[in-house]
Amino acid sequence: MIRTFPIQTSNLHLRQFVVADAERAYENWMSDPDVTEFATWNPHRSVEESEAIIKEWVQLYEYGSLDWCITLKQEPIGSITAVQDFPEKRYCELGYCLSKDQWGKGYMTEAVRAVTSYIFRSTDYLWVQARCDSENHGSRRCLEKCNYRHVADIELPCEKRKGEIRRYHMMRIDRGDVIL
Ligand SMILES: CC(C)(COP(=O)(O)OP(=O)(O)OC[C@H]1O[C@@H](n2cnc3c(N)ncnc32)[C@H](O)[C@@H]1OP(=O)(O)O)[C@@H](O)C(=O)NCCC(=O)NCCS
């Protein structure tokens, strides 16, 4: 079974969340409306809300969930998750976010590359996908830099925007596209 093992990149250390991360996670990104603008969730209004979600992630690790805390010099600065709703169909979907004061430094490109490679090494998945709102140019560019290609556009109602129909770019990288 795949696990959230630690991953070291040139600048970042990716590791499992611990409940004690809640305060820094809340301060650094979970409470920031700019970070959550294109996310499915609303900014958290209290540390307790962040703590509750992190507690859930921590409990799920033993079942093989993939939720990394992205740290820079030991400071939690973001998260990267691979949702495995249909492991038997041999793919998973990435989601990620980063503290605003760390945007534009290449960090998420570094994290996505590392996690993608880890997933292909640790599973028999055929591809990894990610979807980004069509206005989320930074996210699409980050995925392109990691060799994800645009495979489709989908339109879905966005719950947090009162059902507004949004267009999403479906991006994907196949096992054969990466050198392991
Ligand atoms: C999207 C996000 C993850 C990008 O992370 P990042 O670490 O800032 O990205 P990187 O520094 O690795 O940049 C990747 C590329 O995107 C470009 N980019 C970053 N933000 C951009 C923006 N707002 N508009 C256009 N391009 C942008 C960078 O310039 C870089 O391309 P380049 O090397 O050709 O110049 C980050 O902005 C974020 O956390 N946003 C909020 C949460 C979010 O939207 N998550 C994704 C949901 S699908």
The ligand as an ORCA input file, in Angstrom:
! r2SCAN-3c Opt
* xyz 0 1
  C      -1.188     27.832     -8.012
  C      -0.027     27.730     -7.029
  C      -0.050     26.359     -6.407
  C       1.268     27.943     -7.774
  O       2.343     27.695     -6.880
  P       3.737     28.486     -7.015
  O       4.722     27.833     -6.131
  O       3.490     29.937     -6.845
  O       4.079     28.154     -8.542
  P       5.523     28.187     -9.159
  O       6.325     29.280     -8.522
  O       6.076     26.802     -9.137
  O       5.215     28.673    -10.632
  C       4.848     27.826    -11.691
  C       4.648     28.667    -12.943
  O       3.404     29.356    -12.863
  C       3.603     30.741    -13.049
  N       2.632     31.428    -12.206
  C       2.526     31.362    -10.857
  N       1.472     32.116    -10.456
  C       0.945     32.670    -11.585
  C      -0.187     33.512    -11.842
  N      -0.966     33.944    -10.834
  N      -0.470     33.851    -13.110
  C       0.291     33.373    -14.129
  N       1.370     32.551    -13.963
  C       1.672     32.209    -12.701
  C       5.034     30.988    -12.609
  O       5.518     32.185    -13.169
  C       5.716     29.732    -13.169
  O       5.881     29.799    -14.571
  P       7.253     30.309    -15.257
  O       8.367     29.554    -14.622
  O       7.025     30.020    -16.687
  O       7.359     31.775    -14.961
  C      -0.132     28.791     -5.902
  O      -0.268     30.036     -6.499
  C      -1.293     28.551     -4.970
  O      -1.163     27.874     -3.962
  N      -2.470     29.130     -5.269
  C      -3.635     28.987     -4.432
  C      -4.164     27.571     -4.343
  C      -4.484     26.995     -5.687
  O      -4.947     27.670     -6.581
  N      -4.258     25.670     -5.800
  C      -4.474     24.951     -7.025
  C      -5.866     24.498     -7.118
  S      -6.029     23.552     -8.647
*
